[in-house]
Amino acid sequence: MAIVHGAKATHTFIDTIQNGAKKYDFVEIQACSGGCIGGGGQPVNRQIDANILRQLRRNALFERGDNDQVLLSCDNPQIQSIYENFLGEPLSPKAKELLHTNH
């Protein structure tokens, strides 16, 4: 698995794959330098410089990742309760109807 962010790193990474130096089964490429912390879907704040805001968001995500007890959604007691009491099991007809999309 590989995660690549930023245009320059992406170009270098693609060269590495094309020349056969590395092989990956899964690759996530994020166009934004530092990842897509300030990407689409994020609230816009015009009162704080965008670079400062990205750094604040990045710091918060890393801090949260270091301190959270539950890191996987399948281990979240609230999600487990929703499945147990409402959806049944993963990929049940109700779960597919309410949680899955086709594009």
N, C-alpha and C positions, 0 to 999 in steps of 0.2 A: 504494500500500500504506500502511496506517496501523496503528499499535499504540497502544492506549489502555489506561491502567490507572487504577483507582480509580473509585468510584461517581460522584463529582462530575465528573471529567473525561469519563466515559462519557456522562453526561447532556448535557453541553455538546457533545460530539462528535456525538451523535445529532441534536441540534437543528441543528447545522451541516449535516449530510447532508440532513435533512428540508427545510431551507429552500433547498436547491440550491446552497449556497455552494461545496461541494466534492463531488467524485465519486471514489470509490475502487473498485478492482477486488477488493481483498482487505483485510479488516479483522480484526485480532486484538484481542479485548477481554479484559483480565484484571481481575477484580474487585478484587484486592488493590492497595492503594496501593504504588507502586514495583514492581509486577509480582508474580507468584506465586512468589516466592523462598521464602516460608514456607508455601506452600500444600500441598494434599493430596499425599501421597506423600513428603513430606520427613520425616526422622527427628525425633522429638520429644525435646527436651532441656529438662527442667524445672529444671535447675541454672543456666541463663543466661536473663536477661530476654529475652522474645520479640523486642522491638524491637532489642536489641543483637545478637541472633543473626541477625535478618534483615539488619542492616547488615553483619555479618561475611560472610554468604553473598553479599550483593550485591557487596561489595568483591572477594571471591574470584572471582566470575564475571567482573567487569569486568577484573580483573588477568589472569585466564586468557585472556580474549578478546584482550587487548592483546599477550600474550606467546606464544600458541600459533602454531605454524607451519602447522598444519592446522586450518582453520576449517570445512571442509565434509566431511561423512562420505564423499562420493564421492572426495575427494582423500586419504583416510586409507589409507596403504599396507597396513595390516592388513585393512581392509574390502576393498580391491582384491584381496588375496591370497585371502580367503574366496570371493569371486566366481570368481576364476580357477581355484582348486583344488577348489571344492565346489559352489557354487551355479550356476555357468555365467555367465549374464548377468542384468542386472536384469529382473525380471518373468518369468524362466524359470519353468517349472512348479514346480521345487524351491524357488525363492525365494518364489513365491506361497504354496506350501504351508506353509513354515516362518516366513515373515516377515509375512504379511498376515492381517488379520482382517476379519470382517464382523460388524456389530452390528445 
